[in-house]
Amino acid sequence: MFKRSKTVGFMTHRETTVGIKTRIWDKTAPVFDLRVTMAQQYADILHRYGPTINITPPVELDMFKPAPRQKHDKAVIGVCGWVYPGGRKGEKLALQLYNNTKHKWVIGATGRRWPIPKCHDRPWRKMPAWYHELDVFLCTSVIEGGPVTVLEALACGRPVVIPKKVGLLDELPDAPGIYRYGAGHYPSMVKALEQAVQDTTPPEELAKLVALRTPERYASEWKSAVEAIAEPETVKVATPPKPWTIENSGVYVVAYGKHARDCAYHLVRSVQHRMEGLPICVVSDEAFPALEQRLNGCGELRLVPMADKRARTQKTRIWDLAPADWDYVLYMDADMLAIKDLSPLFLPLQEGWDMVMTLSPPRAPLVHHAQRAKYKEENVYTAKVIGSDSWLQFAGGIWSFVRNERTRRFLTEFNQEWSRYSHTDQQAMMRALWKYQVKAWYLPREFNWFVHHGAPNRKAAVLHFATAARAWTEKHPGRKLWREWVKKV
């Protein structure tokens, strides 16, 4: 018997313009103990699967504040957001409006991939100023979860033109300053814009329409929803995981080449300092007396011939190469240093989770960020298998697992997918996870802090010095930063 953790699914919108995303929604909806969405229209769909709640998104009202209208010779109309494949943002409507010479309006865009000249992706902190430059904010979307941009525009005191039956927009009141049109219908959108550019509603009155949508209220609603299902459910399992101990777990490291072995030595030293007695297995192709002395019987140096330039074969064979008596296994790249206790990478596993993972760094969070142009064939194949290159990318440098049938199948597939192209293990990992799902607990970036992206904060537990362990030289600060930090740890 063990306590099964409850799961919550945050399901923002059902994207019917992209078939694979619709299938993912339909497949995952019944899985969760609680479904949370942002619009009532989706809550109505999800109720059939069990407990569901609609929690509308907040607006940072301390940041998005009403301001007087600016005087323009031509009305300024703005669209905002990231445009994705499938057309759900209605970007064709925006382009048609831009190309219309009948109306003397200025059409501007902020975000990504809008088919409008001079589209800039502005930092979030500069968005209030952008809204204040507008006479009217236009939402062209045909499918949305929110959109939050409409709420921000109202908070900034600007009239909005919004589509019907899209996201939460039908839940906004029929009030001065809000103009509606049929989603995807260009003539009715233009008619609504003609009315909106003449709007004289005071900015402060528009801001009142979203005055209750505070972050505090949003957090409180989430807290209440999660607490309502928080009591774990006792379930029977055939083989419950053994309790985690130092003795039945270990760290698995791959180190091929001088730079990698040097890095591995100091990684071992840092782990031993933070987790005394935790076994460590280092896989390499050459003897390294200093490392063996450092291990001092608490682990081993396992010699395996090098199979590929980056030694990814040895990494993806972790199920077979890590000591079989380890029930809990933590993989760490050699170019890492532990500066805090590593137990958060093990503890969730004894609670019923299969793996503990982190995501790729905030600067490169998606699958396409891990792709390289020279590996086009693999990039195309990965997108075909998983349906998109815009999924969140799991980090390949640090992750842990408990030995069970689900992780065995996944890791076996991981090795096979790696062998398909032998390029990037991140893409192979994504394809393997798509075929054999596992229950994964995610830790924040503090457990995979890329130092070249900025100095670590006080909560950082694992520092990552990308490229420091590679045998070839790259124009990258990883090795230099590693030399600086290794003296401190």
Phi, psi and omega in degrees: 000139171207165183275119177275124179292142176280151181240145179239130177254124177265103189247099190282317182199153178261107189270088184285351178279348178233109188305317183296325180289325176296318181294323177297315178302309184295327182285323185270337184307317182285348189285325190280154173282333177217135176251128177245131178227175186251355184219143184296329181298328177277328175299322179297325178287320189280341183303332183295339183269351181135196183308128183217143178221143177259115177241106184289146186291157182267172172234136176285086188292340175288341183256315181265101185236152179293148178217152180302149178293144174270150180270123180236144174292325177237139180299135180257121182243133184237144171241157189211150174129180176259129180271129182246161174301143180115337173082014185290342179279355178067033184297335178292325175297318180297318179294319179298320178294318180299321183278354181282115182269355182295314182265134181272064180250152174261122182252122180234159181220146170229145185129218182224141170067021170288137181280044183234131181302150177060039175277122182242140175269095185281146173299150184302322183294342180263000182294321178304318180297324179294315178300320182294339178284345187274156166264326181215139172259132183245129172253119182258004188296152172250341175220131178208161168268316177264260359270145180294332182301323179296319179295320179295319179298317177296319179299330178275001175082029180246137177296153184232147173245119191229149178280154177276150176059037178234122176054224181269006190295330177291344179277348174287146183289157170282099187221157175305136180098351177244120183238133187244155176211165179290125183305130178080000185258107187296312182302316181290331176294316180296320179298318178295323178294321179300325177284319185294324182291345177263002186295141180235016180299130180301138180307322181296327179290322178293321181296330180295338182293339181238016187296336182270354184273065184269155175301325180296318178294318179300313180296319180296319179293321176296315181300314180296320181294316182289319180297331182293337180243010192290335182297117182299153179260130178279123181229158177266138175228152183292318182226084179297148180295145177289150176301142180285134173221165176300324186288330183255027181217174178183171180251132182250125184229140177247127185217101179241127183098158185301312182300318181294320180292322176299315179298315182300322179302313183283332172296314178302316180300317182291322178293317179299325180291325184268332185226073185301130178089353180288120181297149180225129177248118178252123179260126181209182180244002180222150175294149181215084186307318182298320179291317179298321177294321179295320178296321171049049177083349179261067185128192181201157170259113184257121183270120179225128181304142180291133184252339179205164188304320183262003179058031178287336177300315180293327178294313184282351175264025185301326180301319183274325188272332176291146181310130186294338181274001173277117174280331180239125185234130176248120173268134174224135171299148182296332184272038178241162173223134177270126180240002175212173179305137182260006184300331176300343177277352179246320190303318180299335183294326180281353178265006177112356176278145180279321184220156169241128186224168169235167177262162175299160186298156184304332180286342182216066191275349189252165182303317184293341176290334180272356181271149178243139184302327183287349179252045187303318182300317179290323179301314181295318181295318180298314180298324179292319183291312187262358172090347182191156173256017182250014173290156170297135183266124176286142180286136180268353188275340181206125178194157181226161180209157172257141182288116172205180186293323180295315181289329177298314180296316180298311184291328174296317178292324177303313179295320180292320178293324176298318182294340182298318181235333181058043179247279184244126182288338179297316180292322177298321178297316181297318181294321179294319178295328179294324182278317182235096184288149174231162175271114187243138174257130185254135177255155183287177185298344179298341178261010174200062188274112178281108189294330180289353175268358179143157181298138182293149176277180186291342181269354183301134181248328181227125178261138183241123181248080187305136178077353184297333184266359185281149183282339182257156183275137176229155175280078187208139185279002186306312184292320179297316179295323179298316179300323180291316185284329184296338177284338184269337187270000000 
